[in-house]
């Protein structure tokens, strides 16, 4: 049984979602004058996980785009470069490891921060040049802190 502190973890059937924040709260990314809403690309082969992450991130004020595979994520990123990518590692076809490797080779994607979210972290010490590595089930507070940190700019 997982100990619950604050919000519950993703993957729990009885998890609580964070409360919706009003649009005029300063902590919502698109609430600042002139700021655009950051775009987060979620890559996971689990439709349930994509849906949960979409809900949590949208409730926190982010625009969310999802992809069921690394190949689809690359296609989406060729159309629109996201501000952040959250990716699973173990997926059919191209893994999250391969996705990040390809991103690092493309000039327009190399600087996009990545958060790794996986049930299996089989390569201790390897970071994939990720800003955070979180294991599933993920604590929502930690996830949102990682997203906020990844999107923070020096003058924000």
LINDACOR-V747639 format. One record per run of one state. SS is the DSSP state (a for helix, b for strand, c for the rest). FROM is the first residue (numbers start at 1). LEN is the number of residues. If there is no record, write none. Layout:
{{SS | FROM | LEN} {SS | FROM | LEN}}
This chain:
{{c | 1 | 8} {b | 9 | 1} {c | 10 | 19} {a | 29 | 3} {c | 32 | 7} {b | 39 | 5} {c | 44 | 3} {a | 47 | 13} {c | 60 | 3} {b | 63 | 5} {c | 68 | 2} {a | 70 | 10} {c | 80 | 4} {b | 84 | 4} {c | 88 | 8} {a | 96 | 10} {c | 106 | 1} {a | 107 | 4} {c | 111 | 2} {b | 113 | 6} {c | 119 | 13} {b | 132 | 4} {c | 136 | 3} {b | 139 | 1} {a | 140 | 12} {c | 152 | 5}}
